[in-house]
Amino acid sequence: MSIVTAKEILMDAAENKYAVGAFNITNLIQMEAVVETAIEKKAPLIIQVSVTPSKFLGPDVLVAIYRTLAESAPIPICLHLDHSTNIEFCKQCADSGYTNIMVDASKQPYEENISQTKEVVDYCHSLGGISVEGELGTVSGVEDQIKVAEDEAALANPEQSVEFVERTGVDLFAPAIGTAHGVYKTKNPIVDFDRLGKINEMLNGNGVKTPLVVHGGTGLSKEYAVKLVAMGGAKFNVSTELKHALIDSTYGYISENREQYNPGKIDIVVKAAIREVVSRWIDILGSTGKA
């Protein structure tokens, strides 16, 4: 069946050293573009929706569109709620039919992070058919990437990571390793590859149990991405680049066709731009042909 949890997809990725692209969308055109590209590439897919578009469009509406597209697709597809700090909204999206929930309590004190994450895990597991992602440490914005990357306290401690996973029961784990949300302002951002590798060895060295997640994919070079996958990254998030593709392609079309008022032509241009980004990332992550 095409409707799956993220963990179902990512176990194979973690075992076979490739990563699944988790692509953030904000509307139907983007969702269609992401799904169409993954089908064409025969790649498993995670559709991500952050909290703001989830609330704006409505969880039930997004799930209805997701199911319509996924049920007829020949590839496994997951619908993921990204970075929700609100426990009740996590539960609402789980009730609506999202198949992976990320509860982000990483800015809370360690024990509170465990408590909030475990509450969402227990709830989703009780419903069945939903996996849960948790995060430890600080994944920065681009403005403070270097500060965070150089701050040992802001990065995920390997021993604490194992305890966090064991106590919360999360299905996927996102450790802070120095990557950042947004577009990097340097060609060589400070990323602690060895830290990711050590956490992966401690959690999954005797067989994959908890696939690891890499946040802040936009702007990382192909070489960085490939190395992160080799170190254990199985879910690779791409968001900002898709926003840029949407806005830049829309602006470009309108600038060149100011006298036209056909929204459908804008949709065609946007879909093509999104497909180009998604296709490139699927190839980089090694998931082409893995579905």
C-alpha positions as CSV (number, residue, x, y, z in Angstrom):
1,M,0.0,0.0,0.0
2,S,1.2,3.5,-0.8
3,I,0.2,5.1,2.4
4,V,2.9,4.3,5.0
5,T,4.7,5.7,8.0
6,A,8.1,7.3,7.8
7,K,9.7,4.5,9.8
8,E,8.4,1.9,7.3
9,I,10.2,3.8,4.5
10,L,13.3,4.7,6.5
11,M,14.3,1.3,7.8
12,D,15.3,0.1,4.4
13,A,17.1,3.4,3.7
14,A,19.1,3.2,6.9
15,E,20.0,-0.5,6.3
16,N,21.1,0.2,2.7
17,K,22.8,3.5,3.1
18,Y,20.6,5.9,1.1
19,A,18.3,8.6,2.3
20,V,14.7,9.5,1.6
21,G,13.9,13.1,0.7
22,A,11.5,14.8,3.0
23,F,10.1,17.7,0.9
24,N,8.2,20.6,2.5
25,I,5.1,21.8,0.6
26,T,2.6,24.6,1.1
27,N,0.0,23.9,-1.5
28,L,-1.6,21.4,-3.9
29,I,0.7,22.3,-6.8
30,Q,3.8,21.6,-4.8
31,M,2.4,18.4,-3.4
32,E,1.5,17.1,-6.9
33,A,5.0,18.1,-8.2
34,V,6.7,16.2,-5.4
35,V,4.6,13.1,-5.9
36,E,4.9,13.1,-9.7
37,T,8.7,13.4,-9.5
38,A,9.1,10.7,-6.9
39,I,6.9,8.3,-9.1
40,E,9.0,9.2,-12.1
41,K,12.2,8.5,-10.2
42,K,10.7,5.3,-8.5
43,A,11.7,6.7,-5.1
44,P,10.0,6.5,-1.7
45,L,8.7,9.8,-0.5
46,I,8.0,11.9,2.6
47,I,5.8,14.8,2.1
48,Q,6.4,17.4,4.8
49,V,4.0,20.1,5.9
50,S,5.0,22.5,8.6
51,V,2.6,23.9,11.2
52,T,1.6,27.2,9.5
53,P,0.4,25.7,6.2
54,S,-1.1,22.7,8.1
55,K,-3.2,25.2,10.1
56,F,-4.0,27.4,7.1
57,L,-5.1,24.6,4.7
58,G,-6.4,22.4,7.5
59,P,-5.2,18.9,8.5
60,D,-8.3,17.2,7.1
61,V,-7.9,18.9,3.7
62,L,-4.2,18.0,3.5
63,V,-4.9,14.4,4.4
64,A,-7.7,14.1,1.9
65,I,-5.4,15.4,-0.9
66,Y,-2.5,13.2,0.3
67,R,-4.6,10.1,0.3
68,T,-6.0,10.9,-3.1
69,L,-2.5,11.1,-4.6
70,A,-0.9,8.4,-2.6
71,E,-3.5,5.6,-2.9
72,S,-3.0,5.5,-6.7
73,A,0.8,5.9,-6.6
74,P,3.1,2.9,-7.2
75,I,5.5,4.2,-4.5
76,P,5.3,4.4,-0.7
77,I,4.4,7.9,0.5
78,C,4.3,9.4,4.0
79,L,2.6,12.6,5.2
80,H,4.7,14.3,7.9
81,L,3.9,17.1,10.3
82,D,7.1,19.1,10.6
83,H,8.4,20.8,13.7
84,S,5.3,21.1,15.9
85,T,5.9,22.5,19.3
86,N,2.3,22.1,20.3
87,I,1.3,18.7,21.7
88,E,-2.4,19.1,21.0
89,F,-1.8,20.0,17.4
90,C,0.4,16.9,17.0
91,K,-2.5,14.9,18.3
92,Q,-5.0,16.7,16.0
93,C,-2.9,15.9,12.9
94,A,-2.5,12.3,14.0
95,D,-6.2,12.0,14.4
96,S,-6.7,13.5,10.9
97,G,-4.4,10.9,9.3
98,Y,-0.8,12.2,9.0
99,T,1.4,9.2,9.1
100,N,4.4,10.7,10.8
101,I,4.5,13.4,13.5
102,M,7.4,15.5,14.5
103,V,7.1,16.9,18.0
104,D,9.8,19.5,18.5
105,A,10.4,20.1,22.2
106,S,14.2,20.6,21.6
107,K,14.1,24.1,23.0
108,Q,12.7,22.7,26.3
109,P,14.9,21.5,29.2
110,Y,16.0,17.9,28.6
111,E,13.5,16.3,31.0
112,E,10.7,18.3,29.6
113,N,11.7,17.4,26.0
114,I,11.5,13.7,27.0
115,S,8.1,14.2,28.7
116,Q,6.5,16.0,25.8
117,T,8.0,13.8,23.2
118,K,6.9,10.6,25.0
119,E,3.4,11.9,25.3
120,V,3.1,12.3,21.6
121,V,4.8,9.0,21.0
122,D,2.4,7.2,23.3
123,Y,-0.6,8.9,21.7
124,C,0.4,8.1,18.1
125,H,1.4,4.6,18.8
126,S,-2.0,4.0,20.5
127,L,-3.7,5.1,17.3
128,G,-1.5,2.8,15.2
129,G,-0.1,3.5,11.7
130,I,1.8,6.6,12.8
131,S,5.5,7.0,13.5
132,V,7.0,9.9,15.5
133,E,10.2,12.0,15.1
134,G,11.9,13.7,18.1
135,E,14.8,16.1,18.2
136,L,17.7,16.7,20.7
137,G,19.9,19.8,20.6
138,T,19.6,23.0,18.7
139,V,19.2,23.1,14.9
140,S,19.9,26.7,14.2
141,G,18.7,29.2,11.7
142,V,21.4,30.3,9.3
143,E,22.2,33.5,11.2
144,D,23.7,31.6,14.2
145,Q,24.8,28.4,12.4
146,I,28.5,28.9,13.3
147,K,27.7,29.8,16.9
148,V,25.6,26.7,17.4
149,A,28.0,24.4,15.5
150,E,30.8,25.5,17.8
151,D,28.8,25.2,21.0
152,E,29.1,21.7,22.4
153,A,26.1,22.2,24.6
154,A,23.9,23.0,21.6
155,L,24.7,19.8,19.8
156,A,23.3,16.4,20.5
157,N,25.3,14.5,23.1
158,P,25.7,10.9,21.9
159,E,25.2,9.2,25.2
160,Q,22.2,11.4,26.0
161,S,20.8,10.7,22.5
162,V,20.7,7.0,23.3
163,E,18.9,7.7,26.6
164,F,16.5,10.1,24.8
165,V,15.5,7.5,22.2
166,E,15.1,4.8,24.8
167,R,13.0,6.9,27.2
168,T,10.7,8.5,24.6
169,G,10.3,5.5,22.3
170,V,10.6,7.7,19.2
171,D,10.7,6.0,15.8
172,L,13.0,8.5,14.2
173,F,15.7,10.7,15.8
174,A,16.9,14.1,14.7
175,P,20.2,15.0,16.5
176,A,21.6,18.5,16.2
177,I,25.0,18.2,14.4
178,G,25.5,21.8,13.3
179,T,23.2,21.9,10.2
180,A,20.9,24.9,10.0
181,H,17.5,25.8,8.6
182,G,17.5,28.3,5.8
183,V,20.2,29.0,3.2
184,Y,23.8,28.8,4.4
185,K,25.9,31.9,4.0
186,T,29.1,29.9,3.5
187,K,30.2,27.2,1.1
188,N,31.6,25.2,3.9
189,P,29.2,25.2,6.9
190,I,30.4,23.6,10.1
191,V,28.8,20.2,10.3
192,D,29.9,17.5,12.8
193,F,29.8,14.5,10.6
194,D,31.6,12.3,13.2
195,R,29.0,13.1,15.8
196,L,26.2,11.8,13.5
197,G,28.3,8.7,12.8
198,K,28.9,8.0,16.5
199,I,25.2,8.5,17.3
200,N,24.3,6.2,14.5
201,E,26.7,3.5,15.6
202,M,25.5,3.7,19.2
203,L,21.8,3.5,18.2
204,N,22.0,1.2,15.1
205,G,25.3,-0.5,15.2
206,N,23.8,-3.9,16.0
207,G,21.0,-3.5,13.5
208,V,18.8,-0.5,12.5
209,K,16.3,0.4,15.2
210,T,15.9,4.2,15.0
211,P,16.6,5.9,11.6
212,L,18.3,9.3,11.9
213,V,17.1,12.5,10.4
214,V,19.2,15.4,8.9
215,H,17.6,18.8,9.2
216,G,18.7,21.8,7.2
217,G,19.4,20.2,3.8
218,T,19.0,23.3,1.7
219,G,22.3,24.8,0.6
220,L,24.4,21.8,1.6
221,S,26.7,20.7,-1.2
222,K,26.3,17.3,-2.8
223,E,29.5,16.2,-1.1
224,Y,28.2,17.2,2.3
225,A,24.9,15.4,1.7
226,V,26.5,12.2,0.5
227,K,28.8,12.2,3.5
228,L,25.8,12.7,5.9
229,V,24.0,9.8,4.3
230,A,27.1,7.7,4.7
231,M,27.3,8.6,8.4
232,G,23.7,7.4,8.9
233,G,21.3,10.1,7.8
234,A,18.2,8.3,6.4
235,K,15.7,11.1,6.3
236,F,16.9,14.3,4.6
237,N,14.8,17.5,5.0
238,V,14.5,20.0,2.1
239,S,12.3,23.0,2.7
240,T,13.8,26.5,2.0
241,E,15.0,25.6,-1.5
242,L,11.4,24.6,-2.5
243,K,10.1,27.9,-1.2
244,H,12.6,29.8,-3.3
245,A,11.7,27.7,-6.3
246,L,8.0,28.5,-5.8
247,I,8.5,32.2,-5.3
248,D,11.3,32.8,-7.9
249,S,9.5,30.9,-10.7
250,T,6.2,32.8,-10.0
251,Y,8.0,36.1,-10.0
252,G,9.9,35.2,-13.1
253,Y,6.8,34.3,-15.0
254,I,4.8,37.3,-13.9
255,S,7.7,39.7,-14.7
256,E,8.0,38.3,-18.3
257,N,4.2,38.0,-18.9
258,R,2.7,41.0,-17.1
259,E,-0.2,41.3,-19.4
260,Q,-1.4,37.7,-18.9
261,Y,-3.9,36.7,-16.3
262,N,-4.0,32.9,-16.5
263,P,-3.1,31.4,-13.1
264,G,-2.9,27.9,-14.7
265,K,0.2,29.0,-16.6
266,I,1.9,30.0,-13.4
267,D,1.1,26.7,-11.9
268,I,2.8,24.9,-14.8
269,V,6.0,27.0,-14.4
270,V,6.0,26.4,-10.6
271,K,5.4,22.7,-10.9
272,A,8.4,22.4,-13.3
273,A,10.6,24.4,-10.9
274,I,9.7,22.2,-8.0
275,R,10.2,19.0,-10.0
276,E,13.7,20.1,-11.0
277,V,14.7,20.6,-7.3
278,V,13.1,17.4,-6.1
279,S,14.6,15.3,-8.9
280,R,18.1,16.6,-8.2
281,W,17.8,15.8,-4.5
282,I,16.5,12.3,-5.0
283,D,19.5,11.5,-7.1
284,I,21.9,13.0,-4.6
285,L,20.4,11.0,-1.7
286,G,20.6,7.8,-3.7
287,S,16.9,6.9,-3.4
288,T,16.3,6.7,-7.2
289,G,14.8,3.3,-8.0
290,K,14.5,2.3,-4.3
291,A,10.7,2.2,-4.3
